[in-house]
């Protein structure tokens, strides 16, 4: 029996389709380093994000179609990932090493935006992505407490300029105005100063090479949001809301703002979506339920998922050990992991669509 050829392997792999990009993995350039030694075939499948929710399915399908070829006795598939940079980030002088900047926003305070931002950043990092998080809420910074940030950032010489190293927590690079001031000190600043502070936290920090920089915005549609959209090449924004009408009314304003400044909305997250009694298992929809999903459908934007109102999430966040760290195998952690996977997929799709000259076949 004739030995299998590289062309036969690639032809077989054309049957494996990426469900988000709607093209086969060969045409997308995912298949790399095909090696054939007699009946043994090995190759890599390089995805656009390590958080790909269908990674295991693509690996199994790739294995099966090649294993079915005559003469193949063994197949080894190695899954890797290379996060693509957004079109805006690729030309950024402000954050040259950051591939995607994602703003996490809310129309009003108290909806769990910062908790969502921290856990999404951790969920992405735990897949193998390089992730940073910036606390852009100058008036009410919460990152130092939620990530138990200790100490002050150290400076470094960068040619003729001076920059700061971000702090690190649980594998994340992190920066917040809150680490420079006592926790109980008020920030009595006018709007222009807030915008300047956000810009400085971006410009004067050595973020290095990151796949995702998550930016936790203050609530509303004010100076920090305007500065970020004007100065930073945003890949897109995630909007967090609770289900009730009073919160969703402000979500509409947030959607309108990001659309007005041409920032893609990556999706909505419904926080405090429901409550499950830990004793009897009764489900109570304290703040109503499904409002964010309906708003997303009406606005024509993705719905990323819903997070329950849960005492565990609150307790571990206050203790500086987010649920992804303190209880990584819990249902609460799985919720954030699923939302992060949906977010990563959405980013990958947008970056693929924005690519002017997609690679057809790459080996």
N, C-alpha and C positions, 0 to 999 in steps of 0.2 A: 504494500500500500504506500502510495506517495506521501511524503511528509507534507503537513499542512503549511501553507504559505502565509506571509504577512497580509497579503491582499485578502485572502480568505478570512483571516481573523477580523480585519477591519470591516469587511462586508457583513460578517455575522453581527458585529457590534452595532451596525446601523439599525438593527431592529430594536435597540434599547433607546427609548425616548425619555427625555427630561420632561416631566409633566408640567412644569412651570414655564419653561422656555419653548416647549412644543417643537423641539427638533431633536434629532438623534445625537448621541454623545460623540460620534465621530465628526459630524458636521460642526458641532459646537467646539471642537478642539479639545475635548476632555480626555481623549485616549492618548497616552504617552508611553514611550519606552517599551514598545512591544518586542519581546525576545522569545525566540523559538529554539528549543534544543530537542530535536527528535520529536517525540509526542508531548513534550512539556512546554506549555505556553505561559508566559507571565507578561503582565502589563499593568500600568497605572491608570486610574480614572481620577482626574484632577477636577474637583467640583469648584463652584464659585464661592462656596462658603463651607466651613467645617460644621456649621449648624444646619446643614441641609436636612430637612425632615424625612426625605426619602432616600437617604444615603444607603441604608441597608438593602432596600429594595433594588436600587440600581446596581449594587455590588452583586446581589444574587442573580439578577437578570443577566449581567455581563458574564458572570461565571457560566451560567447555564447555556447561553447561546454559543459560547466558544467550546464548552465541553461537548456539545452535540456534534461538532465537526468530525468527520471521519479522520482517524489517525491521531486524534488528541487523547492523551492518556491522563494528563494532569493540567489543572489551570490554577494559577495563582493571581489573584486580583488585589492590588494595593490601592486603597482609597486615600487620596490626598486632597488638599484644597488650597486654592490661591484666590483670596478675596480680591475682586476687581475694584478699581477705584472709580468713583463717580466721575462723570465728565467734568463737573465743576471742580472737584478736588484735584484732578490731574493737572490743572493749570493754576493751582493755588500757591502763592508765594507766602501767605501767612502761615499755613500749616502744610509744609511740603511733604512730610512723611505720613500724613494721615489720609487714608484712602476714602473713608466715609465719615461724615459728621452728621449725627442724628440728634435733633432737638426733641426733648420730651416736654410737652407743654400741657397746660390745662386752662380752661376758661376762668376758673375760680379756685380759691384755696381750699384745703381740707379734703381733697378728693383722693389723696394717696399718690400724687404724681412722683414725689421723690422716692417713695418706697418702690414704685414701679420702675423708675429709672435705675436705681441701684440693682435691683434683682434682674432686670433685663441685661444690664452690663455684665453682671456675674454669670448669668446663664450663657451669654455669648462667649465669655472668657473660658468657661469650663468646657466648651467644645474644642478649644485649641486656638481660638482667635486671639489676636493681640488687641486689647481693649483699654481705653482710658475713659474717665468720667470727670466732667467739669461741673461744679456747682455754680451756676450763674445766678442763683437767687441771692442777690447781695443783701437784701433786707432780712431775709430769714434763712440763712444757710443751714442745712441739716446734714450735709455729708460728713462733717467731722464726727458727729455722734453716731450716725448710722453705720459708718465704716470703722469707727473707733480709731480715727486718725490721730497719731501722736507725733509731737515734735514739730519743727519748722522745716520747710524745704531748704535744701542747700543750694548755693549758687554755683555756677560754673562759667568758665571763660569760653566764649564762643567768638573767636577772632577779636574784633574790636568792641563787641557788645557783651553784655552780661545777661544770662538767663538763669532760670531756676529749674532745678530738678523737681518734678512732681513727687509727692509722697506715694507710697505703694501700700496697698491693703488687699489681701486675698488675691494677689495676682493682677490687680487693677492699678493703673496709674491714676492718681486722683489729685485734684486741686480744688480749693475752695477759699473764698475770702474769709470764711469762718475760722481757718487755722491761724490767721494773723491777729485775731482779736479775741478778748475774753468772751465766753459763751453768752454772758448776760449783758454785754455792751450793745447798745442800740446803734444802728447805722443811720445817722441823721444826715442823709445826703440828698441833694437835689438830683433831678433826672439826668442831666448831662454827666454828672460824676458817676452815676451807675453805668452809663454806656461806656465811659472811659475805663472803668474798672473791669468790665467784661472783656473789652478789647485787650487790656493789659494781661489778663489771665490767659488769653489765647496767644498773644504775641510774645510775651516774655517767659513762657514756660517751654522747656525743651521736651516736647511730647515724644519725639523720636518716631519710630515706625509703628503705626497703629492701623489695624484693619477697621476698627470702629472707635470713634470718639462720641460718647453719649453726653449730651449737654442737658443738664437739669435746669430748665428755665423757671423763673418765677411765674406765678399765676397771672393771667390777664394778657393784655396786648399793649405793653408799655415800652419803656426805653430799652430794656435788656433785649426784648424780642426784636425791636427795630435794629439795634446795633448788630445783633447776631445775623439777621437776614441781609444786612447791608455789607457787613465786613467778611462774613464767613461763607465759604462755598458749601452750603448745606445740601446733603444728599436728600434729606426730607425731614418730616416731622411726625412724631407720634403724639396723639392727643388722648389724655386720660380724663375720664369722667365717671361720675356715679350715675345711676340709672334715672334719677328723678328729673322732672321737667325743669326745675330751677337751675340745675347744673347743665342740662342739655341746652338751655337757652344761651348760656355762655359758650358752649361748644360751638354753636353756630357762628359766633363772633370770631372764635379762633380759626375755624375753617375759612371764613371769609378773609381774615388777615393774611394767612399763609398763601391763599390763592392770589390775593392782591399783589403780594411781593414775589410771586412765581416760585414758591417753595412747594414741592410735591408733598402731599399728605400720605404718609406710609400706612396709616391706619388708625383706628380707634381702639382703645382698651376700656372695657367697663370694669371699674373697680368697685368693691363692696357690693357685688352683684347679688349676693344672697348670703344667708347665714344658716349653717348647719349646727344644730344643738349637739355638743359633744356627748351629752348624757343620753338623750333619747333619739337622736338622729333626725328630729323634725327640721324641715327646711322652712325658713321664714324669709320673705323678700322684703326686708325692712325699708329699703329705699326704692321700692318697685323693682322691676327686672326687665331687661331687654331693651331699655331705652337707647343705649348707645348703639346696639346692633341696628335698630330701626333708623336711627339718625345716619349711620354709616350707609345703609342701603339707600336712603333718600338722597344723600349727598353724592352717591356713586363712588365711595371710597372703601377700602378693605376694612373688615372688622377682624381684629387680631385675636380677640379672646376676652374671657371674663374671669375676674379674680374674686373669690368670696371674701366677705367680711369675716376675718378670722383672728382670734385672740393670739394664736401662735405667731402669726406674721407680725403683729404689733409688738409682742413681747421681745422677740429676738431682734427686731429692728431697733427698739429702744436700747437694747443691751449692746448694740454695735456688732452683732453677729447675725447678719441677714439669713433668711430661711434657706437660701441656696448653700450657705456655709454650715449653719448649725444643724439643719435637717435636710440634707441633699436628696434623700430618698423618699421624702414625704410627698403626699398628694399636693401640698401647697407649692413645693419646689417644682413639681412636674408641671403645674399650671404655668409658671413663669418660663420654664424651658420650652413649652409648646408655643407660647406667645413669641419668645425670642426666635424660635425656628421659623415661625410665620413671618416675622419681621425680616430676618435674614433672607428669606426667599423673595420677599417683596423688593428688597434692595437689589438683589441679584437680577431680578427681572427688569427693573428700571435701568440698571447699568447696562444690561445687555441691549435693551431697546435704544439706549442713547448712543451705543457704539456705532460709529459711522461706517467703519470698515471691519465687520466681524470676521474672525478667522474661520475659514471653511474647513480645512483639514490641518491639524497640527499633530506631529508625532514627536 
